[in-house]
Amino acid sequence: MKRNLAAILLPVGIALGVVGGIFIGKYEAVRHISPQQEKWQTILGLIRNQYVDNVDVDSLLEASIPDLLASLDPHSAYIPKSDLTASNEELAGEFGGIGVTFQILSDTVKVIEVVPGGPAEMVGMQPGDMILEANGTKLHGDSVSNSLVFRQLRGKEGTKVSLKVKRRSASKPLTFNITRDKIPEHSVDSYYMVNDSVGYLRISKFARTTYNEFINALSDLRKKGAKKYILDFRGNAGGFMDQAVSMANEFLPEGRIIVYTKGRLPENQNMFISDGTGQFQDVELTVLTNEFSASASEIFAGAIQDNDRGLIIGRRTFGKGLVQNPIMLPDSSGMRLTVARYYTPSGRCIQKEYSRGIDGKYELDIVDRYNHGEFYSKDSVKLDESKKFTTVGGRTVYGGGGIMPDIFVPEDTLGYTSYYLEALNRGLIQRFAGEFAEKYRPMIKNKTMAELNRVLPRDNMLLNNFVSYAAENGLPARWFYINKSRDLLLNQLKAVIARDLINFNSFIEILNRKDSTIEEALKALESGESAVNIK
């Protein structure tokens, strides 16, 4: 009954929970109350005084606020006091975690990001995984909430949690046993020299320290001889806008627009212009993106593309261009209210289209892209011809949501077989690599690739050892599929072993050896195609 009443009273929060209390002010609300506000106050009074059962009107309002904000746009949100408190405790280092960023979509906990080097990544969890249970507690359905998920995933360092996970490529739910730990806070989680003149950086998020990490990594690569750069923002869901602006400023000449925002209030209308102090204005540049690159990642990519400063390579970005303002409410709960939109230098709105209200289409956009083939074919990308824009050099770019790359690279599924996917989904690659690492750890004293290459068996022996291990753990050998996945399996095995014995940077370096998007970036850099507008 209370649930039905909450649905009926959804707009009540406008009058009493949000508008009247925050934006108009307590006394102004009384003096200048609108007819609609008066109407809802009347309804509240009738329910409180005449409804057949005793009803806690305040609890109904509390239940209605999340739906109220969700009905505005996909990113405005209410944050209960308990969730804010939990976040502050985590920032203070009082709790460990598993290292994932999640969002509750359609009563399901979806993993948005897996923290590189964190406990969840170490056992093989991936973005897009849907967490069904934690230690037997159901985390899907009507009862799921942010506070419930926090309580189940967080905990003291060294404690364990068993997760049941649904994954698109797996026919059955997967189980991951994870030991909670401190979560790595680095934003630039990998950088190295690809060859004598090309440096690679992978930026996983935009945190408070990202710009400093970024500039230090760039400078270190330049000392090692880098004259050209590959910046990898694939899977980067964004973060602080100022960090993206400062990073883009490093590559742009003076007087170029980086990004601007438009909102109803003057304080939410801003334009950010490069100041000409960037240390890397003369380097060739490529930027890698995919469908999980969002927000601040799109600000950076849009600034580089619209100023013809480099090439965007990969797949169309997510399309998150709504600006949220965090607001603390009187009872110590909070909200993120959308107050503006981001626009790239050419005038494109980064935000993809959405319908006001909760219809599920926005949350399923990535799935829709996959289903109609956008991940695999540039021709499947639907560009809106009515939203053409022009870069400073006269190139045509398109609005309509997200950043479309200059060079499209389809998702690489070469070598994907049912055997490979099952080995990956069951965590067998991670488990085999972990046992291998423990055996050979005493021989890797300096943690170098040279030491690792000395202890690694030849490819045939490494693959045979893994196939035997997998068979012992319930995955029968199917050599037709194993041979089709040979290169992919070997590369994954070596990368995970390197991660466990050396560091996460070596893991990324090995994985990238078979990365088609990086190969395209190298071609663009070697041909000079990426030097779009260096003066």
Secondary structure, 3 states (H helix, E strand, C coil): CHHHHHHHCCCHHHHHHHHHHHHHCHHHHHHCCCHHHHHHHHHHHHHHHHCCCCCCHHHHHHHHHHHHHHCCCCCCEEECHHHHHHHHHHHCCCCEECCEEEEEECCEEEEEEECCCCHHHHHCCCCCCEEEEECCEECECCCCCHHHHHHHHCECCCCEEEEEEECCCCCCCEEEEEECECCCCCCEEEEEECCCCEEEEEECCECCCHHHHHHHHHHHHHHCCCCEEEEECCCCCCECHHHHHHHHHCCCCCCCEEEEEEECCHHHCEEEECCCCCCCCCCEEEEEECCCCCCHHHHHHHHHHHCCCCEEEECCCCCCCEEEEEEECCCCCEEEEEEEEEECCCCCECCCCCCCCCCCCCCCHHHHHHHCCCCCCHHHCCCCHHHEEECCCCCEEECCCCCCCCEECCCCCCCCCHHHHHHHHCCHHHHHHHHHHHHHHHHCCCCCHHHHHHHCCCHHHHHHHHHHHHHHCCCCCCHHHHHHCHHHHHHHHHHHHHHHHCCHHHHHHHHHHHCHHHHHHHHHHHHCCCCCCCC
